[in-house]
Amino acid sequence: MRKFNVEGPCDPERHFMIRREALIQEGLAKVKEGKYFTIFAPRQSGKTTFFLELLREIARHEEWPYLPIWITLESFRHAGSDFFAALKERLRDKTSDPNVRAIIENYLLEKMLHFDSLMRKIHRDTQRKVVLVIDEFDGIPDDRISEIMHVFRSMYHEREVHSLHSLALVGVRNISGVVLDYASPFNIADEIEVPYFTKTEVEELIGQYERESGQAFQKKVVSRIYENTLGQPGLVNVLCKELVERCCTNRGQAVDLAGLRRALDYFLTERIDRNISNIVSKAQGHKDFMIKVLFGEAPIPFLIYDEQMKFLYSHGVIAKDPTGNVDVAIPLYKNALITAFHPRINGETKHYTSPSERFEEFYSATGLDIDKIIRHYIHYVQRRGFRAFDTENLKESACHYSFDAFINFFIERLGGKTFMEVPSGRGRIDTLIVYQDNAYVIEVKIWSDVFYYQKGKRQLAAYAKSEGLPEGFYVVFSSQHQESDTLFEQEEIDGVKIFTYVVRTNFERPSDLKP
């Protein structure tokens, strides 16, 4: 039986795989037209699988004059004076035509102009039309880019006298801006951006597993996999692999939501996934900005020429949302970042309860008393004031992390489990509590204005309804509300009871206190 692939390009004989037919046809059209183009996508997005399928499709047509060659420059960043020797070696080893291979073997390649001459000789001696794919183009040393791009430009305009018929540069970051800086033949219109899987493609990928293994995935699980990954191919595959090989190994039972929650929790607390680790690593260097993106309600306009945004976007950390603002589009990434930024030490734990309090008052035979737990948190905040929030270090995230630490403290001691849910949309962070056979959902937000306040209620109601829950709890932190304002509401929205709690945070700071 085939497997979910989490390492390198997919092999249709060994891996469950989605053939991107429309994308392949787009690539073939560019090749036939002799285009020099770029292929851009973050890591583990399926770009290598895509262009290898493209090259295989070309190779299947022996009547075509094309000679597909794929090389990678992943280790070339520090090649130094060995750059062209290594390039020659890659070209020779990846060439299937023995005549072309012999020409490369016996040709002097010590500078980029020699590459031009090499392609001219291949044209004269074989008439083959080379389709060259250079993977990991980002790996080219900075001091080589200008030389390389100017030669490519010259060759593009003289394709009738050399063999480099079509050229694809593949990068993790969007390299159109890089190549355009060097007056190259590459144009933004001749770029292929490899998209994530659609929901239908995720369903098809999992369907392949279901047909070969006999084990079903619950429909809601398939939907949640797509919602948590937005179809990012690497994440889809690694999540499915963990589900069937670690969390739901009994082939006689369907992969269920409980298994999915265990898998997601494993990714956030135990597993070191290269894809997620790379996102966290790139975001750590821009922590203050990312805190605003993750927790701030106010929109941040997406500007590609802002160097900070450009860096984070090119590495797949942030994206432009439908309204033109910055967001971390993939919920699993957002969840991982929130977890990574979570303070490791919380000095407030000893203030959550008093020696006279008993935990029995927060639960009964029918389940947890979430209302009482939230009100207990509000009393704690009123008692501790500004000390409840580490705003100096955590800034916009202080309220979220304060509430999260408190809830985890209580639920853990009551024998329950909390899961962080990060639905699409700015500023939304939900806590899903599982206790025995019961589930509860709490949404946490920072007060921005009445519009976003009411919108949050509707979002919570929709989410609770999708989970089959009769009620939802809405906790809103506000520095604008006064004690005389309405701080608690109970209402019904679309058949779901919504309990709203406004937590006032307009406390005096130490500098404001009189001696």
N, C-alpha and C positions, 0 to 999 in steps of 0.2 A: 504493500500500500504506500502511496505517496505521502509526503509530510508537508506541514506548513514550514516554509523556508524563512530562516532568520539570519542567514549568513550568505552574503554575496548574491549574484544574479540567479534567477530561477532557471531550473532545467525542467521542461515540461514532462520529462520521463520520470523525474524523481520528486517533483514538487507540485502542490496545488498551485494553479497559476491562472491569471486572467490575461488573455491575449488582447492587447489594446489595438484592435483592428483599425479604427479611425485614425489613431496616432501613427500607426505603421504606414497607412496610405498617405498621410501627410508627409511623412519622412521620405517615402518613395518618390512623391511628386517633386520634392526639393532635389533629390538625387538626380532624377531624370533631367531636371532643368539646369543641372550643373551649379547648384547653389552652394555657397559657403555660408553656413548657419551655425547657430549656437543652440545647445540643449541645456536648460537650467532646471534644477530642482534641488531641494535640501537632501541631505543624506537619507538613505533607506526609503527613497520615494519611488523606486522602481525604474530610475532612468537607465541604469546599466542593463537591466532585463529588457527594457524597451529597445535600446539601440542594438543589442545583440539579436533580438528578434528581427529587427530591421535588416541587419546584415545577413542573417540566415535566409530571410526572404529573398534578398538579392542573390545569394549563392545558389538558391534553388533554381534560378532561371539561368541555366548554362548558356542559353542563346544570347543573353545580354553580355555586352563587352566589359562589364564592370568587374573590378577586382577589389572586394571589400577587405580592408585592413583595420584592425582595432589595436591601438596601443594605449597604455596608461602612463601618465607622468607623476604618479602619486609620490614616488620617492625621489623626484628630481629637484626638489627645492634647494638642496645643498650639494648638488652634483658638481658645482664649480667647473673646473676645466675638463671634467669627464662628461659634460653634458652631451656633446655631439656623439661621442663614442657610445654612450648609453642609448641615445636616440637611434643610432644605426643598428645596434643590437636588437632593439625592440622591433624596428621595421623588418629586419631580416627574419626574426623568429616568428612574426605574425603574418608573414606572406605565404599564401598557399601555392602560388604559381612558382614552380622551380626555376623557370627562366628569369623571372623578376628577382627571385631570391639570390640567384647567382650574380646578377647585376649589382644588387645592394652589397653583397659580400665583398665584391672586388672594387667598390667605389670609395674614393676618399671623401669623407664627410667630417669636416673640421669647422665649418661655419655654415650659416643659413643659406648663403649663396650656393654652396655645394649641394644643398637639398634641392634647390631650383634646378641646377644642372643635372642632378640625379633623375628628377622627374622628366626632364627633356630626353635623357638617354633611354629611359624606359619607354617613352612614347615612340622614339625612333626605332627601337629594336623589337618591340612587342605590340605596339598599338593598343595596349590595355589601358582602360580608363579606371584609375584608382579612386576608390571611395574611402577616404581616410577619416576615421573617428579617433580623436585624441581625447581620451578620458582623463579626468582630474587635471584639466588644463590650469586650474588654480595653482598647481604645483610648479609651474614654470618660474624660475628665479626672476625677480623683478628686473635685474640688469639684462635679461634676455628678451623681454617682451617686445621692446621697440624694434629690435632687429628682426624678430620672428614675424611680427605683424606687418612690417613694411614689405617683407619678401612675399608674404601671403597676398598682400594687396597687388603687388606687381604680377604675381602668378595668376590671380583671378582675371586680370585683363588680358592674359595671353594664354588662355586655356587651350587654344587650338594647337599650340606647339609643345605642350608637355602633358603628362599623364594625370596630374592632380585634378580630376574632373569635378569632384565634390568633396567638401571638407566640413566636418562637424566638430565643434569644440564643445566639450561637455564639462560643466562646472557645478560646484555646490552653490556658489553664489551667482547672481545674475551678472554674467560677464560681458553683456552688451555694452555697458558703460565703459568697461576696461578696453575692449577692442576698438570702440569708436574713438577713444582718446588717441589712438594711433592711426587715425585716418584709414581704417581698414575697409575692406569690402563688405564687412558684416553690417547688417542693417537690422533695426529692431523688428521690422516686418518679417525677417528671415530668422526668427527665433522660435524654437519649439519649447514650450513650457509643459513639463510632464505633470498632469493634474493628479490629485489623489483619486482613490477609488470612489465611484458613486455608490450610493446605498445598494443599488441593483447589483453592482459588481461585487460588493461585500457579500451579498446574499448568494451570488453565484459561486464565489470562492468557498464559502462555508458549505454550500450545496454539494460541491465536489467531494468534500470530506464526508458529508452525510451519506452520499451514495456509495462511497468506497468502504466506509467503516461500519455503516449500519446504525451509528449513534446520531440521534437528532439533537439539534439546538432548539430550545424554546424560542418562539418568534420574538418575544420581548428581549431575550438575550442578544439575538442578532441585531435588533434595533439599538440596544444599548452599546454594543461593540462599535457600531457606526457612530453613535452620538458621542462616545468618549474619545474616539480616534479621528473623527471626521473623514475616515477612509484613508488615513495616512498608511500606505502599504506596509511599511516596516512595523508599525504599531499593531495593525490588524493581524498580521501573521504571528508576531510574538505573543500577543494576547491570546489568540486562538490556540497556539502551541501550549501555553501554560494551562489553559483550560482543559484540554484533552489529555495532557500528559502529566498534570500535577493535581488539578482541582476536581476534575470529574472523570476519573479513570474507568469507572464502570460503564462499559459500552452498552449495557442493557438499560441504562437510565439516561434521560435527556440532560444535556448541559443546561443548568438552571441559573436563576438569578443569585442564589446563595453562592454558587460556585464562582460566578462572575465577580461578586463582591470580594470573595477571598482572593481572587486573582489580582484585582485592582489594588487591594490592600497590600498584597505581597510586593507588587511593583513599587509601591510608595514607601514601604518600610524595610524590605529585605533585599530584593533583587537589584543588582547593579546592571541596568540596561544601558548599553552604549548610546543608543539614540536619545533616551531621556537624559542621561548624564551629560551628553554634549549640549543639550538645550539648557540645562541648569548651569553648566560651566560658562556658557556664553552670556547668560543672564546675570550671573554673579558679579561680573565686572560693571554692570549698570544697575545695581540693586535699587538705588533711590528712584530711578526712573521706572523700574519694573514694579516697585511697590505702588506707585501712582497708577500704573496700568491695571494692576491686579485688584486694588482695593478702592481706588478713587471712583466716585460717581461721575465727576465732571469729565466730559469727553476730551480727548487729546487728538487734535487733527493729525492725520497721517501725512508726513512730508518726506518723500523719498530722498530729497537732497539734504535732510538733516543727517549728519554723519552717524549719530547714535542710532537713529531709527533705521538707517540704511544697513548698518552692521547687523542689527538684531533681525531685520527682515530677511537679509540675504542668508542668514543661518537658520531660518525657519522658526525663530522665537516668537516674533510678532507678525501680524498681518493687518491688512486694511479691511475693516468691516464694511458692511453694505452702506453705512452712513458716512463713510470716508474717514473714520476715526481709528485709532490704534486699538488693537485687541490681541490677546493671546487666544487664537481661534480654536485650538485643539484643547478640549477640556482636560484630557489626561496630562498634557504639558502644564496647563494652568494648575492642576491639582498638585503636580510634582513640584512646581515652583513655590506654591504656598507652603507645602510641607518642608521644602528645603530652607525657606526663609524663616521658618518657625523657630522662635528662641528655644535653645536647649535647656535653659534653667529658668524656672519660674519661682521667684521668691515669695509669691503671694499665696501659695498653697495652704500655708498654716493659718491664713486668715479666712478661708472659705467656710469653716464651721467653728463652732465653739464646743468645749468639752461637754456641755449639757445637751447638745442636740443629738437626736437619734435618726439614723437613716431610714428607719421604718416608716416615718411620716411621708416619705417621698414615693412610696409604692404600696400597692395592695394586691389582692388576689387577682384583680382584673388587669393589672399592668402598672405602668409608671404614671405618676402625677406630674406631667410636664409643666403644667401651669405653676405648680408649687415650686418646682426646681427653678424655673425662670424668675419667679418672684423672689426666691431666695438669692439669686444672683443680683437682682436689682438692689435688694437690701445690702448685700455685700458692697456693691459699688457706692451706694449712699454712705455707707459706713467708712469705706476706705478713701473715697474721693479720688483725686488725681493719682493717688498711689496705685490704683487698680490698673492703670494704663502706662505702659512704658513708651510714652510718645516721643521721648528724646531719641531712642534707638529705633523704634518701630514705625514712627510717623503715622501715615494713613492706615497702617495695618494694626495699630495698637488695640483698637476696639475688637476687631475680629479675633485676634490671638488671645485677648483676655477672656472673651466668651468661650472660645474653643477650649482653652485650658480648663476653665471652670466646668464645662459640660463633660469633658473627658474624665475629669476627676470624679464627678458624681456617678456617671454611668458605669465607669469601670468598677467602682466600689459596690454598685448595685447589681453587678453581674451582667451588665449589658455590653453592647459594642457600638461604637460610633463609626460612621463612614462619611467622609467628606464628598459631597456631590457638587460638581461645578458645571451647571448648565450653561449653554451659550448665552451671552449677554454680559455687558460690563457690570461689575460690582456685585454679581450674584454668587453667593456662596451658601450652599445648603448643607445642613448636618442631618444625616439620616441615622436614626437611632433604632437599633434592633434589640428588643428585650423579650426573651422567651419567644412566644409566637406573635408578638406585636411589633409594629413599626411606627415610627413617628418622624415627622420632618420639620425642621426649623430653618427658616431663611433669615440670614443676617445681612443687614444693609446699613450704610451710613446715610443720614438724612441729607438730601440735596435740595429738593423742593417738593411741593404737593404732587406734581405730575409723576415724578419717579416714585414717590411714596405709594400712590394709588396703583401705579403700574406693577410695583413689587407684589402687592396683594393679589393681583390677577395672575401674575406669573406663578406665585406660590399655589394658588387654587388649581391652576392647570396642572402643575407638577404633582400635587397631592392626588388629584383625580386620576392622572396617568398611572400612579402607583396603587390605586384602589384604596386610598386612605380617606377617611371621612372628615379629617380635620388637618389644619396646618398651623404652625406657630411662627409669627413674624416678629423679629426683634430688630428694632431700628434705633441706632445710636444718634443722638442729636445734641449739638451744642447750642441750638437756637430755642428749644422748648423751655418754658418756665414751669414752675411747680403748679401754677394755676391752669395750665393747658391740659387738654385731654391726653392722658398718657396710656390709656388702655381702651381697646375697642374689641367688640365681638360682633361678627357679622357673618352672613352666609353668601358665598359667591359661587355661582354655578353648582350648587348642591354641596359645597364644601364649607365647613365651619372654619373661619379664619380668626385667630386670636392675635391681636396686635399689641405689642408692648414697646413703648418709647422709653429708652434709657437715657436720662439726662447726663451730659458730660461737661456742662459749663461750670466746672469747679474752679476755686481759687488755686492758683499755682503758688509754690513756695515764695516766689518773689513778690506775690501780691499780698501775702499775709503780713499783718502788722506784728511787730515784735511784742 
